Amino acid sequence: MLTLLTALMTATGLMLAALAAYVGWRRSSRAGVALAVLLTSVAWWGLAYALELGAADVPTKSLWGDLKYLGIAFLAPAWLVFVLEYTDRGRLATRRTLVLLAVEPVLLLAALALPATHDLVHSYPPGASEQELPVVGTGPLFWVHLAYSNLLIVVATGLFLVSMVRLSGTYRRMALVLVAAALLPWVVNLLHNFEVGWSARLDLTPFAFILTGAVLVWGLFRERLVQLAPLARSAVVEHMVDGVLVVDAFGRLTDANPAATDLLGASRSRLVGHALEEVLATSGAVGQDGRDLVALPHAESGARTFEVRRDPLQDTGGRAAGELVILHDVTDRLRVEETLAELLVERSRVAAALQQSLTPGELPPMPGMEAVGRYEPAGDGHEIGGDFFDVFPLEDDAWGVVLGDVSGKGAEAAAVTAMARYTLRALATTRHPPSRTLARLNHQLLHATELERHATLAYAVVRPAADTVQVTVSLAGHHPPLLSRRDGEVVPVGELGTVLALLEDGEWHDVTVVLEPGDLLCLFTDGLVEARRGHEMFGTGRVEDVLGRLRRESLAEVADELVQAPRRFHGPALADDLAVLLLRAVGRAGAPRLA
């Protein structure tokens, strides 16, 4: 019988040692460390008790009986520290507290080590047989230690029960199982120490701890019961306007701040233990920009929309421990965004209509010439740009051709653009060279508006002849047009002059070129050549390449490529408006192609 009990107790000690090793390897928090110490203490107790039972003589039994107190002495303090960490009271488990808890166990072990005080703890009765289970005698220091240990156990259990009151039904049932398993060894030990029945001769406390240890390990690593304590209480500000929920690794709520309980219409105790999907199951959506949105009922406004932000939580070992879920009320913001979106649509419509008036989609036919214009707005097209172009008839069968760029965007830029375009139409005449017309336009812009806007402009007077076209160009701070000859040569045309609406006395120059049939003149704004990719600009070189490569293609194809090439270079959304106006001489016999 004694041999069987020794074998069972040895197996118990080894099983508890294995549990302690597992917890020590998987420790994910300070509670895990405390549990590892607890299981190690019980494992040592069980193994030492097995050797005590199997000893062949009383002195050896007494020696192992003394050594088992290395586990017994520290068991209750380890249990208290575990409960403190478990119930989110880890701040109380300071180094000073640990030292104070260890004072009594150290004094007990010292008393056992000294012959003079050894029997004040426990002793084998004289004449005890090696083949029986004697009732070990206990001294006054043993009862002091028993009282101390039971006091710690009562305090720890009380703290645990207080924490249970706040739990929902789901967690409360699990916690009750844990409490019952923890109290089982306590009851067994009390029966042994008070010599109740057969338990007076046999201490089954280590054996009872197998169940307790298994339940504790299951609770710590399988069900994450240790995370019933508010994992992120330090991060939850009680007076935050945003609702904050703490979710464990299995998606169950473990904490909620007052704002969250108000939003969800339930107390914290009712929320804890439920799955997050259940709590937020009213209505879910994903915003256009990828935001997670959820609609929750509201007593006054009917429903409120909240943006759900999830931040991962990790334990001290870096493993996933759950999430911090923040509910931010975005109802008013979404309403404002909807209003702004409607305003942007209307603004875009107005901008498109106004821009169309400044950049006509269809140009008038010119004898011996074909003309194509293109305009591309910057960004998403919501802003009215300052680029414009125009083709209009003059006296003596001549034509006025203009392409310009007013600084800035918006209504003010549009006002200056319209003024520049229509004032130029009124001032243009073949009786004066283009440079004189620009000087008069500059005077009008300087004195006719208080808006501090300047403009660059390329103005040309076109005079078709029998088989050629004479073009006189004057530039007001604008990029020189590019003349693409039918033989592939591309050259700039014009001499740089003063920007309009900047100085009273500027300088403008006239340069005349003759276009042969097939020659092409390209006027463009800086949005074409100054499109950027990093620090590199699209540049006039790439424009020349397009003109040379497509010189035999239709004018519409050339214009389309001049618009698309900067987008491929810079990106779909241009940083600046882009306007292009192409003129090609076709001779009197050629019919102008419009696009």
C-alpha positions as CSV (number, residue, x, y, z in Angstrom):
1,M,0.0,0.0,0.0
2,L,2.8,2.4,1.0
3,T,4.6,1.6,-2.3
4,L,1.5,2.4,-4.3
5,L,1.0,5.7,-2.5
6,T,4.7,6.6,-3.1
7,A,4.3,5.9,-6.8
8,L,1.1,7.9,-7.1
9,M,2.7,10.9,-5.2
10,T,5.8,10.7,-7.4
11,A,3.6,10.8,-10.5
12,T,1.8,13.7,-9.1
13,G,5.0,15.6,-8.5
14,L,6.2,14.9,-12.0
15,M,2.9,16.0,-13.5
16,L,3.0,19.2,-11.6
17,A,6.6,19.8,-12.5
18,A,5.7,19.3,-16.2
19,L,2.9,21.9,-15.8
20,A,5.3,24.3,-14.1
21,A,7.8,23.9,-17.0
22,Y,5.0,24.5,-19.5
23,V,3.9,27.6,-17.8
24,G,7.5,28.8,-17.5
25,W,8.0,28.3,-21.2
26,R,4.7,29.9,-22.2
27,R,4.6,32.7,-19.6
28,S,2.8,35.6,-21.3
29,S,2.4,37.9,-18.3
30,R,3.4,38.4,-14.7
31,A,0.4,36.2,-13.7
32,G,2.1,33.4,-15.7
33,V,5.3,33.8,-13.7
34,A,3.4,33.7,-10.5
35,L,1.6,30.5,-11.6
36,A,4.9,28.9,-12.6
37,V,6.2,29.6,-9.1
38,L,3.0,28.2,-7.6
39,L,3.2,25.0,-9.6
40,T,6.9,24.6,-8.9
41,S,6.3,24.8,-5.2
42,V,3.5,22.2,-5.3
43,A,5.6,19.9,-7.6
44,W,8.5,20.1,-5.1
45,W,6.1,19.4,-2.2
46,G,4.7,16.3,-4.0
47,L,8.1,14.9,-5.0
48,A,9.5,15.5,-1.5
49,Y,6.5,13.9,0.1
50,A,6.8,10.9,-2.2
51,L,10.4,10.4,-1.0
52,E,9.3,10.9,2.6
53,L,6.7,8.1,2.1
54,G,9.2,5.8,0.4
55,A,12.1,6.3,2.9
56,A,13.3,3.1,4.6
57,D,14.0,4.7,8.0
58,V,12.5,7.5,10.2
59,P,15.5,9.9,9.9
60,T,15.3,9.9,6.2
61,K,11.5,10.4,6.4
62,S,12.2,13.3,8.7
63,L,14.7,14.8,6.3
64,W,12.4,14.7,3.3
65,G,9.6,15.9,5.6
66,D,11.7,19.0,6.3
67,L,12.7,19.5,2.6
68,K,9.1,19.5,1.4
69,Y,8.6,22.8,3.3
70,L,10.7,24.5,0.6
71,G,7.6,24.2,-1.5
72,I,5.0,24.5,1.2
73,A,6.4,27.7,2.6
74,F,6.1,29.7,-0.6
75,L,2.8,28.3,-1.9
76,A,0.3,30.7,-0.3
77,P,2.4,33.9,-1.2
78,A,2.6,32.7,-4.8
79,W,-1.2,32.2,-4.9
80,L,-1.8,35.7,-3.6
81,V,0.6,37.2,-6.2
82,F,-1.1,35.2,-8.9
83,V,-4.6,36.5,-7.9
84,L,-3.3,40.1,-7.6
85,E,-2.0,39.9,-11.2
86,Y,-5.1,38.0,-12.4
87,T,-7.5,40.7,-11.0
88,D,-5.6,43.7,-12.4
89,R,-4.1,44.5,-9.1
90,G,-0.6,43.9,-10.2
91,R,0.4,47.4,-9.1
92,L,0.2,46.0,-5.5
93,A,2.6,43.2,-6.2
94,T,5.7,45.5,-5.7
95,R,9.1,44.4,-4.8
96,R,8.5,45.5,-1.3
97,T,5.3,43.4,-1.1
98,L,7.1,40.3,-2.4
99,V,9.8,40.8,0.3
100,L,7.3,41.1,3.0
101,L,5.4,38.0,1.8
102,A,8.7,36.0,1.9
103,V,9.6,37.0,5.5
104,E,7.4,34.3,7.2
105,P,8.4,31.5,4.8
106,V,12.1,32.3,5.3
107,L,11.8,32.3,9.1
108,L,9.9,29.0,8.9
109,L,12.7,27.4,6.9
110,A,15.3,28.8,9.3
111,A,13.4,27.3,12.2
112,L,13.4,23.9,10.5
113,A,17.2,24.2,9.8
114,L,18.1,24.8,13.4
115,P,18.0,21.8,15.7
116,A,16.9,24.0,18.7
117,T,13.7,25.1,16.9
118,H,13.2,22.2,14.5
119,D,10.5,20.5,16.6
120,L,8.6,23.7,17.0
121,V,7.5,23.2,13.4
122,H,7.0,19.4,13.2
123,S,8.5,16.1,14.3
124,Y,8.1,12.3,13.9
125,P,6.8,10.7,17.1
126,P,9.3,8.5,19.0
127,G,9.2,4.8,18.0
128,A,7.4,5.4,14.7
129,S,7.6,2.4,12.3
130,E,9.1,2.6,8.9
131,Q,6.3,0.6,7.4
132,E,3.4,2.7,8.5
133,L,2.0,6.2,8.0
134,P,2.5,7.8,11.3
135,V,0.8,11.0,12.3
136,V,3.5,13.6,12.2
137,G,3.6,15.8,15.3
138,T,3.2,19.6,14.9
139,G,4.6,22.4,16.9
140,P,3.4,26.0,17.5
141,L,5.4,27.4,14.6
142,F,3.5,25.1,12.3
143,W,0.2,26.5,13.4
144,V,1.5,30.0,13.0
145,H,2.5,29.2,9.4
146,L,-0.9,27.5,8.8
147,A,-2.7,30.6,10.0
148,Y,-0.5,32.8,7.9
149,S,-1.0,30.7,4.8
150,N,-4.8,30.5,5.3
151,L,-4.9,34.2,5.8
152,L,-3.2,34.8,2.5
153,I,-5.6,32.3,0.8
154,V,-8.6,33.9,2.3
155,V,-7.4,37.4,1.1
156,A,-6.7,36.1,-2.4
157,T,-10.0,34.3,-2.6
158,G,-11.8,37.4,-1.4
159,L,-10.1,39.6,-4.1
160,F,-11.1,37.0,-6.7
161,L,-14.7,37.0,-5.6
162,V,-14.9,40.7,-5.7
163,S,-13.7,40.7,-9.2
164,M,-16.2,38.0,-10.2
165,V,-19.1,40.3,-9.3
166,R,-18.3,42.6,-12.3
167,L,-18.2,39.7,-14.8
168,S,-21.0,38.8,-17.2
169,G,-22.7,35.4,-16.9
170,T,-20.4,33.8,-19.5
171,Y,-17.2,34.7,-17.6
172,R,-18.7,34.2,-14.1
173,R,-19.4,30.5,-14.7
174,M,-15.8,30.0,-15.9
175,A,-14.5,31.9,-12.9
176,L,-16.6,29.8,-10.5
177,V,-15.0,26.7,-11.9
178,L,-11.6,28.3,-11.3
179,V,-12.4,29.2,-7.7
180,A,-13.8,25.8,-6.9
181,A,-10.6,24.1,-8.3
182,A,-8.4,26.5,-6.4
183,L,-10.2,25.8,-3.1
184,L,-10.1,22.0,-3.4
185,P,-6.4,21.7,-2.2
186,W,-7.2,24.1,0.6
187,V,-10.0,21.9,1.9
188,V,-7.9,18.7,1.5
189,N,-5.0,20.3,3.4
190,L,-7.3,21.5,6.3
191,L,-8.7,18.0,6.6
192,H,-5.2,16.6,6.9
193,N,-3.9,19.2,9.4
194,F,-6.9,18.8,11.6
195,E,-6.6,15.0,11.5
196,V,-10.0,14.3,10.1
197,G,-10.5,10.6,9.5
198,W,-8.1,8.7,7.2
199,S,-6.6,12.1,6.0
200,A,-4.8,12.4,9.3
201,R,-2.1,10.0,8.1
202,L,-2.0,10.8,4.4
203,D,-1.6,14.4,2.9
204,L,-3.3,14.4,-0.5
205,T,-2.9,18.1,-1.0
206,P,-0.3,17.8,-3.8
207,F,-2.5,15.2,-5.5
208,A,-5.5,17.7,-5.4
209,F,-3.3,20.3,-6.9
210,I,-3.2,18.3,-10.2
211,L,-6.8,19.4,-10.9
212,T,-6.1,23.0,-9.7
213,G,-3.0,23.3,-11.8
214,A,-4.7,22.0,-14.9
215,V,-7.6,24.4,-14.5
216,L,-5.2,27.3,-13.9
217,V,-3.1,26.5,-16.9
218,W,-6.3,26.1,-19.0
219,G,-7.6,29.4,-17.8
220,L,-4.3,31.2,-18.4
221,F,-3.4,29.8,-21.9
222,R,-6.5,28.2,-23.4
223,E,-9.3,30.5,-22.5
224,R,-7.2,33.5,-21.6
225,L,-9.1,34.0,-18.4
226,V,-6.3,36.1,-17.1
227,Q,-7.4,38.6,-19.6
228,L,-10.7,39.1,-17.8
229,A,-8.8,41.8,-16.0
230,P,-8.9,45.1,-17.9
231,L,-5.9,44.6,-20.2
232,A,-5.7,48.3,-21.2
233,R,-7.3,50.1,-18.2
234,S,-4.4,52.4,-18.1
235,A,-5.1,53.4,-21.7
236,V,-8.8,54.0,-21.2
237,V,-9.5,57.5,-20.0
238,E,-12.8,57.5,-18.1
239,H,-13.9,60.8,-19.5
240,M,-13.1,60.2,-23.1
241,V,-15.8,61.2,-25.6
242,D,-14.9,58.3,-27.8
243,G,-16.2,54.8,-26.8
244,V,-13.4,52.4,-26.0
245,L,-13.7,48.6,-25.9
246,V,-11.1,46.1,-24.9
247,V,-11.4,42.7,-26.8
248,D,-9.4,39.6,-25.9
249,A,-7.7,37.3,-28.4
250,F,-10.9,35.4,-29.0
251,G,-13.0,38.5,-29.9
252,R,-14.8,38.8,-26.6
253,L,-15.2,42.1,-24.7
254,T,-13.2,42.3,-21.5
255,D,-13.6,46.0,-20.7
256,A,-15.5,49.1,-21.8
257,N,-15.3,52.8,-20.8
258,P,-18.4,54.8,-19.7
259,A,-18.7,56.4,-23.2
260,A,-18.9,53.0,-24.8
261,T,-21.5,51.8,-22.3
262,D,-23.6,54.9,-23.0
263,L,-23.3,54.4,-26.8
264,L,-24.2,50.8,-26.6
265,G,-27.0,51.2,-24.1
266,A,-25.7,48.5,-21.7
267,S,-23.8,48.3,-18.5
268,R,-20.2,47.1,-18.5
269,S,-21.1,43.9,-16.7
270,R,-23.6,43.1,-19.4
271,L,-21.1,43.8,-22.2
272,V,-18.1,41.9,-20.8
273,G,-17.9,38.4,-22.2
274,H,-19.9,39.0,-25.4
275,A,-18.4,38.8,-28.8
276,L,-17.6,42.1,-30.4
277,E,-19.7,41.1,-33.5
278,E,-22.8,40.7,-31.3
279,V,-22.4,44.1,-29.7
280,L,-21.8,45.9,-33.0
281,A,-24.2,43.8,-35.1
282,T,-26.8,46.6,-35.6
283,S,-25.3,47.9,-38.8
284,G,-21.9,47.7,-40.4
285,A,-20.4,49.4,-43.4
286,V,-17.1,50.3,-44.9
287,G,-16.4,53.9,-45.9
288,Q,-15.2,54.9,-49.3
289,D,-11.7,55.6,-48.0
290,G,-11.5,52.1,-46.3
291,R,-12.8,53.2,-42.9
292,D,-14.9,50.7,-40.9
293,L,-18.2,52.4,-40.0
294,V,-21.0,51.2,-37.8
295,A,-24.4,52.7,-37.2
296,L,-25.8,52.5,-33.7
297,P,-29.3,53.5,-32.5
298,H,-29.6,56.8,-30.7
299,A,-32.5,57.9,-28.5
300,E,-32.5,61.5,-29.8
301,S,-31.3,61.5,-33.4
302,G,-32.4,58.0,-34.3
303,A,-29.0,56.7,-35.4
304,R,-25.4,57.8,-35.1
305,T,-22.5,56.6,-37.3
306,F,-19.2,55.7,-35.7
307,E,-15.8,55.1,-37.2
308,V,-14.3,51.9,-35.8
309,R,-10.6,51.9,-35.2
310,R,-8.8,48.8,-34.1
311,D,-5.4,48.8,-32.4
312,P,-3.8,45.4,-31.6
313,L,-2.8,44.5,-28.1
314,Q,0.2,42.4,-27.3
315,D,1.4,40.6,-24.1
316,T,4.9,41.0,-22.7
317,G,6.1,38.3,-25.0
318,G,5.0,40.1,-28.1
319,R,2.1,37.7,-28.8
320,A,-1.3,38.8,-29.8
321,A,-3.5,39.4,-26.8
322,G,-6.5,41.2,-28.3
323,E,-7.6,44.6,-29.6
324,L,-8.3,48.1,-28.4
325,V,-11.5,49.1,-30.3
326,I,-12.3,52.9,-30.4
327,L,-15.7,54.1,-31.5
328,H,-15.5,57.7,-32.8
329,D,-18.7,59.5,-33.6
330,V,-18.4,60.7,-37.2
331,T,-22.1,61.4,-37.9
332,D,-21.8,65.2,-38.2
333,R,-18.5,64.9,-40.1
334,L,-20.2,62.6,-42.6
335,R,-23.1,65.0,-43.1
336,V,-20.6,67.8,-43.7
337,E,-18.7,65.6,-46.2
338,E,-21.9,64.8,-48.0
339,T,-22.7,68.5,-48.2
340,L,-19.2,69.3,-49.4
341,A,-19.4,66.6,-52.0
342,E,-22.7,68.1,-53.3
343,L,-21.1,71.5,-53.4
344,L,-18.0,70.1,-55.2
345,V,-20.2,68.5,-57.8
346,E,-22.0,71.8,-58.4
347,R,-18.7,73.7,-58.3
348,S,-17.3,71.3,-60.9
349,R,-20.3,71.8,-63.1
350,V,-19.9,75.6,-62.9
351,A,-16.2,75.3,-63.4
352,A,-16.6,73.1,-66.5
353,A,-19.2,75.5,-68.0
354,L,-17.0,78.6,-67.4
355,Q,-13.9,76.8,-68.6
356,Q,-15.7,75.7,-71.7
357,S,-16.5,79.4,-72.4
358,L,-12.8,80.3,-72.1
359,T,-11.5,77.3,-74.2
360,P,-14.0,76.7,-77.0
361,G,-14.3,73.1,-78.0
362,E,-14.9,74.0,-81.7
363,L,-12.7,76.5,-83.5
364,P,-13.9,78.5,-86.6
365,P,-12.6,77.3,-90.0
366,M,-9.7,79.3,-91.5
367,P,-9.0,79.2,-95.2
368,G,-5.7,77.3,-95.9
369,M,-5.4,76.2,-92.2
370,E,-6.6,73.6,-89.9
371,A,-6.8,74.3,-86.1
372,V,-7.2,72.0,-83.1
373,G,-7.3,73.0,-79.4
374,R,-7.1,71.0,-76.2
375,Y,-7.5,71.9,-72.6
376,E,-6.9,69.6,-69.6
377,P,-7.6,70.9,-66.0
378,A,-5.3,70.3,-63.1
379,G,-6.1,67.8,-60.3
380,D,-9.7,66.6,-60.3
381,G,-11.0,69.5,-62.3
382,H,-12.9,71.1,-59.5
383,E,-11.0,74.4,-59.8
384,I,-11.4,76.9,-62.6
385,G,-8.1,77.3,-64.3
386,G,-6.4,80.3,-65.9
387,D,-5.5,78.7,-69.2
388,F,-7.4,79.8,-72.3
389,F,-7.1,80.0,-76.1
390,D,-9.1,81.6,-78.9
391,V,-9.3,82.0,-82.7
392,F,-11.2,84.9,-84.1
393,P,-11.4,86.7,-87.5
394,L,-9.8,90.1,-88.2
395,E,-10.2,92.5,-91.0
396,D,-8.4,91.9,-94.4
397,D,-9.1,88.1,-94.2
398,A,-6.6,87.8,-91.3
399,W,-7.2,85.8,-88.1
400,G,-6.2,86.4,-84.5
401,V,-4.9,83.5,-82.6
402,V,-4.2,83.6,-78.8
403,L,-3.2,81.2,-76.1
404,G,-2.6,82.5,-72.5
405,D,-2.2,81.5,-68.9
406,V,-3.4,83.7,-66.0
407,S,-1.8,83.2,-62.7
408,G,-3.7,81.3,-60.0
409,K,-7.0,79.4,-60.1
410,G,-10.6,80.0,-59.1
411,A,-13.1,82.8,-59.7
412,E,-10.5,85.6,-59.6
413,A,-8.3,83.9,-62.1
414,A,-11.4,83.2,-64.3
415,A,-12.4,86.9,-64.1
416,V,-9.0,88.0,-65.3
417,T,-9.0,85.3,-68.0
418,A,-12.3,86.4,-69.4
419,M,-11.2,90.0,-69.3
420,A,-8.0,89.2,-71.1
421,R,-9.7,87.2,-73.8
422,Y,-12.5,89.5,-74.6
423,T,-10.4,92.7,-74.3
424,L,-7.9,91.3,-76.7
425,R,-10.7,90.5,-79.2
426,A,-11.8,94.2,-78.9
427,L,-8.3,95.6,-79.4
428,A,-7.1,93.2,-82.0
429,T,-6.6,94.7,-85.5
430,T,-4.4,94.3,-88.5
431,R,-3.6,98.0,-88.5
432,H,-1.2,97.5,-85.6
433,P,1.4,94.7,-85.1
434,P,0.7,92.1,-82.4
435,S,3.2,93.8,-80.1
436,R,1.2,97.0,-80.1
437,T,-2.0,95.1,-79.4
438,L,-0.3,93.5,-76.3
439,A,0.9,96.9,-75.1
440,R,-2.7,98.2,-75.2
441,L,-4.0,95.0,-73.5
442,N,-1.4,95.4,-70.8
443,H,-2.6,98.9,-70.1
444,Q,-6.2,97.8,-69.9
445,L,-5.4,94.9,-67.5
446,L,-3.4,97.1,-65.2
447,H,-6.1,99.8,-64.8
448,A,-9.3,97.9,-65.3
449,T,-9.0,95.5,-62.4
450,E,-8.0,95.5,-58.8
451,L,-7.1,91.9,-58.9
452,E,-3.4,91.3,-58.6
453,R,-3.1,88.8,-61.3
454,H,-0.6,88.6,-64.1
455,A,-0.8,86.7,-67.4
456,T,1.5,85.2,-69.9
457,L,0.3,85.2,-73.5
458,A,1.2,84.2,-77.0
459,Y,-0.7,86.3,-79.6
460,A,-0.4,85.8,-83.4
461,V,-1.9,87.4,-86.4
462,V,-2.4,84.8,-89.2
463,R,-2.6,85.9,-92.9
464,P,-3.4,83.0,-95.2
465,A,-2.1,83.3,-98.8
466,A,-2.4,81.2,-101.9
467,D,-0.2,78.3,-100.7
468,T,1.4,79.6,-97.6
469,V,0.4,81.2,-94.3
470,Q,2.2,84.2,-92.8
471,V,2.2,84.2,-89.0
472,T,3.4,87.2,-86.9
473,V,3.9,86.2,-83.2
474,S,4.3,88.4,-80.1
475,L,5.1,86.9,-76.7
476,A,4.2,88.3,-73.3
477,G,6.4,86.3,-71.0
478,H,5.1,83.1,-72.6
479,H,6.9,79.9,-73.9
480,P,7.8,80.4,-77.5
481,P,5.5,78.3,-79.9
482,L,7.2,75.4,-81.7
483,L,7.2,75.3,-85.5
484,S,7.4,71.8,-86.8
485,R,8.5,71.8,-90.5
486,R,7.2,69.0,-92.8
487,D,10.8,67.8,-93.2
488,G,11.0,67.1,-89.4
489,E,12.8,70.2,-88.2
490,V,11.3,71.7,-85.0
491,V,12.3,75.3,-84.1
492,P,11.0,77.8,-81.5
493,V,9.3,81.0,-82.8
494,G,9.2,84.4,-81.1
495,E,11.1,86.6,-78.8
496,L,10.3,86.8,-75.1
497,G,8.5,89.9,-73.9
498,T,7.1,91.3,-70.7
499,V,4.4,89.5,-68.7
500,L,1.0,91.3,-68.9
501,A,-0.5,93.2,-65.9
502,L,2.9,93.4,-64.2
503,L,4.6,96.6,-65.4
504,E,3.3,99.8,-67.0
505,D,6.1,100.0,-69.6
506,G,6.9,96.7,-71.0
507,E,8.6,95.4,-74.1
508,W,7.0,93.2,-76.7
509,H,8.5,92.1,-80.0
510,D,7.1,90.8,-83.3
511,V,8.5,87.7,-85.1
512,T,7.1,86.6,-88.5
513,V,7.4,83.1,-90.0
514,V,5.9,81.6,-93.1
515,L,4.2,78.2,-92.9
516,E,4.4,75.9,-96.0
517,P,1.7,73.3,-96.5
518,G,2.3,70.6,-93.9
519,D,4.1,72.9,-91.5
520,L,2.6,72.9,-87.9
521,L,2.7,75.6,-85.3
522,C,2.2,74.5,-81.7
523,L,1.2,77.0,-79.0
524,F,1.1,75.6,-75.4
525,T,1.0,76.7,-71.8
526,D,3.6,75.9,-69.1
527,G,1.4,73.0,-67.8
528,L,2.7,71.0,-70.8
529,V,6.5,71.5,-70.5
530,E,6.6,71.9,-66.7
531,A,4.9,68.6,-65.8
532,R,7.2,66.9,-63.3
533,R,8.3,63.5,-62.4
534,G,10.4,64.0,-59.3
535,H,12.9,66.7,-60.1
536,E,12.6,66.1,-63.9
537,M,10.4,68.2,-66.1
538,F,8.6,67.0,-69.2
539,G,10.4,69.8,-71.2
540,T,10.2,71.2,-74.7
541,G,12.4,68.3,-75.9
542,R,9.7,65.8,-75.4
543,V,7.2,68.1,-77.1
544,E,9.5,68.3,-80.1
545,D,9.8,64.5,-80.1
546,V,6.0,64.2,-80.3
547,L,5.7,66.8,-83.1
548,G,8.5,65.2,-85.1
549,R,7.2,61.6,-84.6
550,L,3.6,62.4,-85.4
551,R,4.1,65.1,-88.1
552,R,2.3,63.0,-90.7
553,E,-0.7,62.1,-88.5
554,S,-3.9,64.1,-88.1
555,L,-3.8,67.2,-86.1
556,A,-6.3,65.7,-83.6
557,E,-4.0,62.7,-83.0
558,V,-1.1,65.1,-82.4
559,A,-3.1,67.2,-79.9
560,D,-4.3,64.1,-78.1
561,E,-0.8,62.8,-77.7
562,L,0.4,66.1,-76.4
563,V,-2.2,65.9,-73.7
564,Q,-1.7,62.2,-72.8
565,A,2.1,62.2,-72.8
566,P,2.4,64.5,-69.7
567,R,-0.1,62.4,-67.9
568,R,2.0,59.3,-68.5
569,F,5.1,61.2,-67.4
570,H,3.7,63.0,-64.3
571,G,0.6,60.9,-63.3
572,P,-3.1,61.0,-64.0
573,A,-3.7,64.2,-62.0
574,L,-1.8,67.1,-63.5
575,A,-0.3,69.7,-61.1
576,D,-1.1,72.6,-63.5
577,D,-3.6,73.3,-66.2
578,L,-2.6,72.4,-69.7
579,A,-3.7,74.1,-72.9
580,V,-2.5,73.3,-76.5
581,L,-3.4,75.1,-79.7
582,L,-2.2,73.6,-83.0
583,L,-2.2,75.3,-86.4
584,R,-1.3,73.5,-89.7
585,A,-1.0,75.0,-93.1
586,V,-2.9,73.0,-95.8
587,G,-3.0,75.4,-98.7
588,R,-6.0,77.0,-100.3
589,A,-7.0,73.7,-101.9
590,G,-7.0,71.9,-98.6
591,A,-10.1,71.9,-96.5
592,P,-9.5,72.6,-92.8
593,R,-10.2,69.7,-90.5
594,L,-11.8,70.6,-87.3
595,A,-11.5,68.7,-84.0
